[in-house]
Structure formats: C-alpha cells, structure tokens
Amino acid sequence: MIHYTKINCLRNAFILPCSFLLTFLIPLSVLHAQVLNLDREVTADSLKKKYSFAGTFFLSSDKQKNNLLDVSGNLEFNRIFKNKYVLISLFRSDAVFNGDQMIQNEGMCHLRYRDNDHRKLSTEIFAQYQWNGAWGMIFRNLYGSNLRVKIFEKEHRDLYGGIGGFYEIERWDWRGVKSELIPLEAKNIAREMWRMNTYLKASAKLSKNIDVSATSYLQFPMNDQFFLPRWYMETNLFINATGNLSFVLHWDHLRDLNRVVPIDDFFYTFSMGIQLTL
C-alpha cells in the first residue's frame, strides 16, 4: 500500500542559509540515532577540509483556509582527525503547520565515526535519534557498528559496502493508523530488538559540476521475523552553481515489512532545494 508523504518540487521558498549559523548551536553529542551511511549524504564526497559544514533550508507558506507553513532543513557538520577518521553529525527536521495545528513533524539526529575513504577495511560506529509524528513514531533510538569495505575508489567514482548490527529501541502511538484498525483501548507500544545491517553505497562525479550518490541498505530483525526486513534507499544529485552553492535533487524511499503498528509499509519523498557549503 503506497502512501505519498510529499513532493517538495519548486517550493516558493525563502532560502535563509545564514539561519543555520544559529541552528549549528544544536549539541553535536547526541548518542541516539537511525542507521544511515552518511557518505555524500549532504556534502559531496570526499571530505577534504579539517572542518566542513553544510546546510539546506526550505520555507514555504500558502494561504488556504488556514495558513499552511512548511519548514524543513538539513545540517551536517564534519570533523576530520589526523588518524584519517571523520566524525559526522547530521540533523534533519521537517514540520508542516496548518494554522495552529501541526500536521507533520519528523526528523532525526545522527552521529557517526568512520574512516575517511582511506582504508580497505575499517570499522564505523553510529548512533541516532529519530521521530515521525505522521507515522505515530514517538521516537526510535539506535546504536551499533559496521564493518566497512572499500570495494573500489577511483578519481570520479567509488563503491563501498558494509555489514554490521545495531540495537533499536522504539516507542509508537496510534496517530498514523486508520481509525477502523485502532483497538478500543489502544496504548503506546514499545519494541526493542537487534537488527543486522547491510548496505551498498555508490557515488560518481558525472561532470565538473554534477555529483551523484546512491545508498541502499537492508536491516533484518534478529528474531523469528528475520525475512521481514526494512529497506531504505536514498539518492542525491548535486549541481554546483558556485564554489559554495549547489542545487540538490533528493529521492528516498522506505519499505518496512515489520511495522510496530498497522500503517502503510511503503513511503517515499522527492524534493528539490539549494545547499550552502562552508
């Protein structure tokens, strides 16, 4: 069953990249997270500077019966160490307001420590905190580790893979469930489990100003539901306009066959925006 989350095409946006200097004050020591392979997630690969910062911001306002306001953004801060490892911290948020009512509230904070594309084999550790009010996900915490494999690394393209595991803690309510499927005495549901994590990440520089990446991974429950995995895929196309300014086309989809509550098992998002890199 397909659920259309949103299409952010050609937003009538007021791009305010300087506002990210304030948002940057968000603590970067969050130790709860979702599993993402953050190569070329926001900034183009590979990281060359000791520090790097990138932000994308969208603000859309439409006057219907009420004022419809959509505010979303991405932030990424990276710190490269002398041992050729990099600490990546990522924040994403998307909120939609219909008058005084919030009809969408989702986001995540992610922290990852990994090799900066130098070693054939390396370990990476990660943690994430995630929420999604439209689904009914109050929160999802997870933390784990992967073995990261450099399959090949060329001047304008690369391919990486990984396998590992993580521990996942979730709490859900019933806001995203159709009314006829909600039990009479519905209560919040908590679930904890180990998952096996596998991923493939490919990226390429198509021309001097066009950079593309795609990451696909499967996460298998380590229990009797092993063959009901979660599949996530994300693709980003960066079109460089100036040294620090790029246009971004983003696509991601999620197929989860082992939902905590009976909501749709397939979601996707397509968006277009502008990215500032410092």
C-alpha positions in Angstrom: 0.0 0.0 0.0 1.6 3.2 -1.1 1.4 6.4 1.0 2.6 9.7 -0.6 4.4 11.7 2.0 5.1 14.9 0.0 6.7 16.3 -3.1 8.7 19.4 -2.4 9.1 20.4 -6.1 9.8 24.1 -6.9 8.9 25.4 -3.4 8.2 29.1 -3.2 11.0 29.2 -0.7 12.8 32.0 1.0 16.3 30.5 1.3 17.9 31.6 4.5 21.3 29.8 4.8 22.6 32.2 7.4 20.0 30.9 9.8 21.9 27.7 10.0 24.6 29.5 12.0 22.1 29.6 14.8 20.9 26.1 14.4 24.6 25.0 14.4 24.4 25.5 18.2 22.4 22.3 18.5 24.6 19.9 20.5 26.6 17.5 18.4 27.0 14.9 21.1 23.6 13.2 20.6 24.2 9.5 21.2 20.9 8.1 19.8 20.3 7.6 16.1 19.0 5.8 12.9 21.2 3.8 10.6 22.4 5.8 7.6 25.5 5.5 5.6 26.4 9.2 5.5 28.8 9.2 2.6 27.9 12.1 0.3 24.6 12.4 2.3 24.6 16.2 2.3 28.1 17.4 1.4 29.8 16.0 -1.7 32.4 13.2 -1.2 35.1 13.0 -0.2 35.8 15.3 2.7 39.0 17.2 2.3 38.9 20.0 4.9 39.6 19.6 8.6 36.2 21.0 9.3 33.2 21.3 7.0 29.6 22.5 7.4 26.6 22.3 5.0 23.0 23.4 5.4 19.9 23.3 3.3 16.7 25.2 4.3 13.2 25.3 2.9 10.4 27.7 4.0 7.1 27.5 2.1 3.9 29.4 3.0 0.5 29.1 1.4 -2.8 30.7 2.3 -5.7 28.3 2.1 -8.5 28.0 4.6 -5.7 28.5 7.1 -2.1 29.5 6.6 -0.1 26.4 5.5 3.5 26.7 6.6 6.2 24.1 5.7 9.6 24.5 7.4 12.4 21.9 6.8 16.2 21.7 6.7 19.3 19.6 6.8 22.5 20.4 8.7 25.8 18.5 8.5 29.0 19.1 10.4 32.2 17.1 9.8 35.4 16.9 11.7 38.4 15.1 10.2 41.1 13.8 12.6 44.8 13.1 12.0 44.2 9.3 12.0 42.1 9.8 8.8 38.8 9.2 10.5 35.9 11.6 10.4 33.2 12.4 12.9 29.9 13.2 11.1 27.0 14.8 12.8 23.7 15.3 10.9 20.4 16.9 11.8 17.2 16.8 9.8 13.8 18.3 10.5 10.6 18.8 8.7 7.5 20.4 10.2 4.2 21.4 8.5 1.6 23.7 10.2 -2.0 24.2 9.1 -2.9 27.3 11.1 -2.1 26.4 14.8 -2.2 22.7 14.1 1.0 20.7 13.3 0.1 18.1 10.7 3.7 16.8 10.1 6.6 16.6 12.4 9.6 14.4 11.5 13.3 14.5 11.9 16.4 12.8 13.2 19.8 13.4 14.7 22.7 11.2 13.6 26.3 10.8 14.8 28.9 8.6 13.0 32.6 7.9 13.4 34.2 6.3 10.3 37.2 6.0 8.1 37.5 8.9 5.6 37.8 6.7 2.5 41.4 5.6 3.1 41.3 2.0 4.3 40.3 -1.1 2.5 38.6 -2.5 5.7 37.6 -0.4 8.6 35.0 -0.2 11.4 32.4 2.5 11.9 30.2 3.3 14.9 27.0 5.2 14.9 24.0 6.3 16.9 20.7 8.0 16.0 17.5 9.5 17.4 14.5 9.7 15.1 10.9 10.8 15.3 7.9 10.9 12.9 4.5 12.2 14.2 2.6 11.3 11.0 3.5 7.7 11.3 3.0 7.7 15.1 6.7 7.1 15.9 7.3 8.9 19.2 11.0 8.0 18.9 13.4 5.5 17.6 16.8 5.2 19.3 19.6 3.0 17.9 23.3 2.5 18.1 25.6 0.0 16.6 28.7 -0.7 14.4 29.6 -1.9 10.9 32.5 -3.4 9.1 33.1 -1.0 6.1 34.6 -2.3 2.9 36.1 -0.2 0.1 35.2 -2.2 -3.0 36.8 0.4 -5.2 37.8 4.1 -5.1 38.5 5.9 -8.4 39.1 9.6 -9.1 35.5 10.2 -10.1 33.6 7.2 -8.7 33.5 4.8 -5.8 31.7 1.9 -4.3 31.5 0.9 -0.7 29.7 -1.8 1.2 29.1 -2.7 4.9 27.7 -5.3 7.2 27.1 -5.0 10.9 24.4 -4.8 13.6 22.6 -2.4 15.9 20.2 -2.3 18.8 16.9 -0.5 18.2 14.5 1.0 20.8 11.2 2.3 19.6 8.0 3.8 21.0 4.9 4.3 18.9 1.3 5.6 19.3 -1.7 5.1 17.0 -1.8 8.6 15.3 -0.8 7.1 11.9 -3.2 4.2 11.9 -6.6 4.2 10.2 -9.4 4.7 12.7 -11.0 1.3 11.9 -7.8 -0.5 12.8 -7.2 1.1 16.2 -8.1 -1.1 19.2 -10.7 0.2 21.7 -8.1 0.5 24.5 -5.1 1.5 22.3 -1.9 2.2 24.3 1.6 3.2 23.3 3.7 0.3 22.1 7.4 -0.2 22.9 9.7 -2.5 21.0 13.3 -3.4 21.3 15.4 -5.6 19.1 18.7 -6.4 17.5 19.0 -5.9 13.7 21.6 -7.0 11.2 22.5 -4.1 8.9 23.9 -4.3 5.3 24.4 -1.5 2.8 25.9 -0.6 -0.6 26.9 3.0 -1.4 27.9 4.2 -4.9 28.8 7.7 -6.0 30.2 9.4 -9.1 31.2 12.7 -10.5 29.3 12.9 -13.8 30.9 16.2 -14.8 32.8 19.2 -13.4 29.6 20.5 -11.7 27.4 17.4 -11.3 27.9 14.9 -8.4 25.5 12.0 -7.6 25.3 9.3 -4.9 23.0 6.5 -4.0 22.9 4.4 -0.8 20.8 1.3 -0.4 20.6 -0.9 2.7 18.6 -3.8 4.3 18.1 -4.2 8.0 17.0 -7.6 9.2 15.3 -8.3 12.6 17.4 -10.8 14.6 14.4 -12.9 15.6 11.7 -15.1 14.0 10.8 -12.2 11.7 14.2 -12.2 10.0 12.7 -12.3 6.5 10.6 -9.2 7.1 13.4 -6.6 6.6 13.4 -2.8 6.3 14.7 -1.5 3.0 15.8 2.1 2.7 17.3 3.8 -0.4 18.4 7.4 -0.9 19.7 9.2 -4.0 21.1 12.8 -4.1 22.1 14.8 -7.2 24.2 17.9 -6.6 24.5 20.6 -9.3 27.2 23.1 -8.4 26.3 26.7 -9.2 29.2 28.4 -7.5 32.0 27.3 -5.2 29.7 27.1 -2.1 26.2 26.9 -3.6 24.6 23.9 -5.2 21.2 22.8 -6.4 20.1 19.5 -4.8 17.6 16.9 -6.1 16.8 14.3 -3.5 14.8 11.0 -3.6 14.4 8.4 -0.9 12.0 5.5 -0.2 11.4 3.2 2.7 9.8 -0.3 2.6 9.3 -1.8 6.1 7.7 -5.2 6.3 7.8 -5.4 10.1 5.9 -2.4 11.3 5.1 -1.8 15.0 1.6 -0.6 14.2 -0.5 -1.3 11.1 0.4 1.6 8.9 1.4 1.6 5.2 4.7 -0.3 4.5 6.0 2.0 1.7 6.8 5.7 1.8 8.8 8.0 -0.5 9.9 11.6 -0.7 11.1 13.7 -3.6 12.5 17.2 -3.0 14.5 20.0 -4.7 16.5 22.6 -2.9 19.6 24.8 -2.5 22.6 23.9 -0.4 25.2 26.1 1.2 28.6 24.5 2.0 31.2 26.2 4.2 
